[in-house]
Amino acid sequence: MATIPTTIRIDKDVKAEASELLKELGLDMSTAVNMFLHQLILRNGLPFSVTVPSREQELLESFAEAKKLSRDPNTKRYSSFEEALEDMGL
């Protein structure tokens, strides 16, 4: 298989973080890009979903966290909103 040199522009910090992660996986940047391109061809499109994170998802995660805290016996309890504000120094 013949290869050709290719130049791409990548944010410096993104490249450094990605390179470190790839190193932990035993891969280099060239191999990872080749894997991505092969998957792109195999799937006839991007090999992952590209979406804008939904604020609804953040809300659902907040509800789940609140539910978890409400069931935790170690979570501090307040008898009024004013009491909570006082505890925060407001």
PEMO-V417107 format. One record per residue. N is the residue number from 1. RES is the residue in one letter. SS is DSSP state (helix for helix, strand for strand, loop for the rest). PSI is psi in degrees with one decimal (none if undefined). Layout:
# PEMO-V417107
n=<N,N>
res=<RES,RES>
ss=<SS,SS>
psi=<PSI,PSI>
This chain:
# PEMO-V417107
n=<1,2,3,4,5,6,7,8,9,10,11,12,13,14,15,16,17,18,19,20,21,22,23,24,25,26,27,28,29,30,31,32,33,34,35,36,37,38,39,40,41,42,43,44,45,46,47,48,49,50,51,52,53,54,55,56,57,58,59,60,61,62,63,64,65,66,67,68,69,70,71,72,73,74,75,76,77,78,79,80,81,82,83,84,85,86,87,88,89,90>
res=<M,A,T,I,P,T,T,I,R,I,D,K,D,V,K,A,E,A,S,E,L,L,K,E,L,G,L,D,M,S,T,A,V,N,M,F,L,H,Q,L,I,L,R,N,G,L,P,F,S,V,T,V,P,S,R,E,Q,E,L,L,E,S,F,A,E,A,K,K,L,S,R,D,P,N,T,K,R,Y,S,S,F,E,E,A,L,E,D,M,G,L>
ss=<loop,loop,loop,loop,loop,loop,loop,loop,loop,loop,loop,helix,helix,helix,helix,helix,helix,helix,helix,helix,helix,helix,helix,helix,loop,loop,loop,loop,helix,helix,helix,helix,helix,helix,helix,helix,helix,helix,helix,helix,helix,helix,helix,loop,loop,loop,loop,loop,loop,loop,loop,loop,loop,loop,helix,helix,helix,helix,helix,helix,helix,helix,helix,helix,helix,helix,helix,helix,helix,helix,helix,loop,loop,loop,loop,loop,loop,loop,loop,loop,helix,helix,helix,helix,helix,helix,helix,loop,loop,loop>
psi=<123.9,141.7,157.0,143.6,140.9,139.0,129.8,154.0,128.2,139.1,135.0,-47.4,-38.2,-44.0,-43.1,-45.1,-44.5,-42.0,-40.3,-44.1,-43.7,-38.2,-42.7,-29.0,-3.5,24.1,158.9,171.5,-42.4,-44.8,-43.0,-42.8,-41.5,-40.9,-44.9,-47.4,-38.2,-41.7,-36.5,-46.3,-46.5,-42.0,-5.4,39.1,-176.1,138.9,19.0,161.8,135.9,111.0,163.0,124.5,135.8,137.9,-26.0,-39.1,-42.2,-40.9,-43.5,-40.1,-38.2,-42.3,-42.9,-40.7,-42.4,-41.1,-43.4,-45.0,-37.0,-23.7,-8.1,117.5,-16.0,-3.9,131.1,139.1,149.4,147.8,-12.1,161.5,-38.3,-39.0,-40.6,-41.6,-42.3,-42.9,-30.7,-3.4,25.7,none>
